[in-house]
Amino acid sequence: MSYRGRGRGGGYHNNYNNNNGRNNYNHQNVDSYVTQNSIPIEIMGWNGASSEECINFISRKCKIVVMNHSVDSNTGILKGYVKTQDQANELLNWSGVKFAGQSLKFTKGTNSFSNKMSQSSGNSSNTIEVITQFIKSRYQPDIKLLNLSSVKHDPQLTSQGFFNSISTSSKFFPALMKIAGEIKLDVVSVDLSGNELTDLSSISTLAVTFPLLQNLSLQNNNLSRIKVFETWKRKLNFLRELLLRGNPLMNNVSSPSDVENIKFEVMRAFPRLIVVDGEILRNEQALNETLSFGFTDKSSMFFQDEEIRNMATNFISNYLKLWDSNRADLMVLYQAESQFSMQVDSSHPYIIETNANSNNGTDFGYYLSNSRNLTRVSSAKARVSRVAIGQEQIFKSFSQLPKTNHEILTKPENFSVESYRFPQLNGIMISIHGSFEELAKPDNTEGLQTSIPTGPRNKFNNHQKHKTIPLGKKSFDRTLVVIPGPNGAMIVASDLLLIRPYSSLDAWKQPQLAQQQQQQQQQQLPPHVNTPPPSAPPSSGSATIPPVSGIPGAIPGHGPSVADLPAEVKASLNPVYQELLVRIIVETKLTLQYGLMLCEQSHWDYQQCIVNFKNSMASLPREAYAP
């Protein structure tokens, strides 16, 4: 996976979504999908511990995820799959690494899925058709349920040879999820009961195919360890109900503390989980209030669709919560080629002075050393050095920024968010604008300017007095490109943070303010002024409007002014309405009587006056216009 620089047409490329210019997931059949996305490997010398512990060891030590692993009952070899040839070659270099007192040996295996599938089904296109028909036959659209229970006992699938061996069986669910994603079913519930599952590796892509899943049944499988749910941690963020009964995990509990530990672990894995095996674990209303990201002012928000809204708001709320509490926990979202940069814009003009003793957000001593403002930093070397790449550099940059508090959950009206799909990377782009309060100086002040010189410096006196940089409020703009990672995890490919002086929120509150001003103006309309409904025809008998064709006192050849309005009209209208009335008469050439009717029927809205006038021009009588 490689992300290339920002600006000037730079883009991002990664193996999840791009392979030599071709989309890995845009294949014609399941065979090519499996071949291009799974490289078989074999592991020997792992018997000192369980296969699950060996796979976890490889992930920690070698930084490579081995998927869909299984043990060959005949040879005792631990088999699995990695995503690329580069990962497979790298694993070969790890041969000899010690695990549980023994040396592991890695070799490349042979991918027999394609051959066995072809032999059993006759051709690959028939394989896709069989799986597609199976999915459609198991989908219940009225309740949005995909029933995948006991698939190994389905007569149609077994007759096609999908489960003749461990190798082909381990490949069935990833292929099924891939095809289910292409069908684009509206699924909120999935039943995976009775599938002899010992872990979740073979169905890990469920979180990618159905990220908004709410109900899941894993009943009557062979799940024996609570740690299996680590596969879906931070992925199924909308899961509400989980069924686990009938698994060794639930059947072999020996004490109430074991039951409580299981509940705690599943709640930690799924933040919105409410019910487990029919038992309510949390207060749903209180949980929704805690996790909700309720924007009531839609004028300050833009989301491409409801799915993007759910993904973006959930991601941002959790991201900023960790940013304020523990930035180290954010590192799981960044990979070796993720990028972060920060810049300061001190020229922003809309500064609000809160009071004489408070900092208005104009001290940037903690930020300037790492600012990548391209209008100020002209050196190519400096520009490159101020882009943090990879977890280590990004965390160092994070630790050099002050500790903060964002009130996005308690005061969402102070923020503006926009998010839309980023199809080039199969991800989303999120932009958020708002403000934060600086709470404390950075944890890491290495290389930062942490004080402000206050005294003169010359050849006779090189010592200056310094004062600590004050903390205060600042505004920010942040843009994140979020893409899918291994096993459905979310990865921040690009992170751009702009810091500026604290400013008002008028940029996204102007529509709301304009509406309030219009309502206030309407409330100022005297009650004795008649306001006929928009559909009512013009009336010549208004008690407050003299039946005149023009405005007395107007200078011929010149437009009338407010001073030319009759006294009785002035007495019935406030100054704002008087100005609007004169403007409409000048622009439309209507008489005073018809001009006033037009304004009243348009509710004293200028734009609506123009629209109504254009719509009714053809039906107006000649006497409606001033001579």
Salt bridges, closest charged atoms under 4 A:
GLU42 OE2 - LYS79 NZ 3.98
GLU52 OE1 - HIS69 NE2 3.46
ASP72 OD2 - LYS79 NZ 3.25
ASP154 OD1 - ARG138 NH2 3.63
GLU182 OE2 - LYS178 NZ 1.82
ASP186 OD2 - LYS144 NZ 3.06
GLU196 OE1 - LYS152 NZ 3.93
ASP199 OD2 - HIS69 NE2 3.52
GLU230 OE2 - ARG268 NH2 3.60
GLU260 OE2 - LYS263 NZ 3.61
GLU265 OE1 - ARG268 NH2 3.03
GLU279 OE2 - LYS263 NZ 2.66
GLU284 OE2 - ARG240 NE 2.86
ASP305 OD2 - ARG421 NH2 3.00
GLU307 OE1 - ARG421 NH2 3.15
ASP324 OD1 - HIS406 ND1 2.88
GLU407 OE1 - LYS411 NZ 3.77
GLU418 OE1 - HIS433 NE2 3.61
GLU438 OE1 - LYS474 NZ 3.12
ASP443 OD1 - LYS403 NZ 3.12
ASP477 OD1 - HIS433 ND1 2.68
ASP477 OD2 - ARG500 NE 2.76
ASP495 OD2 - ARG478 NH2 2.84
GLU587 OE2 - ARG583 NE 3.08
